[in-house]
Amino acid sequence: MPDISFQQFEAEARAQGFDEVLARDWAPLTLLDTHTHPFAVQAIVVQGEMWLSVGEHTRHLRPGDRFELDRNVPHAERYGQAGATYWVARRA
């Protein structure tokens, strides 16, 4: 588990100018091929595990790990056998 609460994560994100904060749950073994988003994200994994690939680099993320992506950055996502949950802040 992360070292902060959802409320603390949300407050920090909103103070940094993020306008949407939510929890995302992913089903076990979900695979999302390379795609982009029209928003920037800042997130923290709170349950399960995932692999985030940007270009040639792949990160294995577990509870407590954070990641950020600028808008329109091509990336792929893969979720573990137990799926994953992360808190994410989005900024258009």
N, C-alpha and C positions, 0 to 999 in steps of 0.2 A: 504494500500500500504506500501511497505517497505520504510525505511528511507534512502535508497541509490538507485542509478540508476543501470540499467543493466551493463553499462560500468564500474562503480565502483565495482560491484560484480565480474565482469569478471577480472578486474585488480587485485583485492585482491586474487581471486582464483588462477590465474596464478602465482602470487608471492609466493603462498603456494605450488606450484608444480603441480597443476591440469592442465591437458593438453587439456581438452575439456570442453567448457562452452556453454550451450544452454538453451532455454526456452522450457518447456514441457507443452502442453495443454492436459487436460483430459476431456473426455465427461462426462456429468451428470450421476451420479450413477454407474460409472465404479467400478468394484470390481476385484482386482487382488489377487488370492489366494497366499498362501505362496510360495515364490520363492527367488532366490539369484541373484546377479549380479557379474560378474568377475572384478568389479571395485569398488573403494571407491567413495562415493558421499558426497557432501556438498551442501545444497539447502536452498532456502528461498521461502516461499509461497507468491505469489503476488496477487492472485485473487482466490475467492471461498474458499472451505474448503476441508480438507481431514483428514482421520484417518490412522495413521501409527502404525502397530502392530509388535512388536519384542518380541518374547516369550510371556509372560503373560502380558506385558505392552502395552497399547494402548495410543497414544497421539492424541488429537484433535488439528489440526493445521489450523490456519487462517492467513490472510495476515499479513506479518511481522514476522511470526514465522519461525525459522530455524530448520533444522535437519541434522544429519550426520549419515552415515552408512559406516562401513568398508566393504571391498569386501567379498563376500561369506557369508554374514550374512542373515539368513533366516528372511523374513519379509513379511507382507501382507499390501495391500493398499486399501482404500475405499474412493471414492470421493463423495462429496455432490450433492445436487439437481441442483446446478448451475455448476457442474464440478469444475475444478481447473486449475490454471496455477502456475508453479513454475520455478524458475531459478535454474539450477543444474550445478555443476562442477563435472567432473569425472576424476579419476586418476587410471590408470591401475595398 
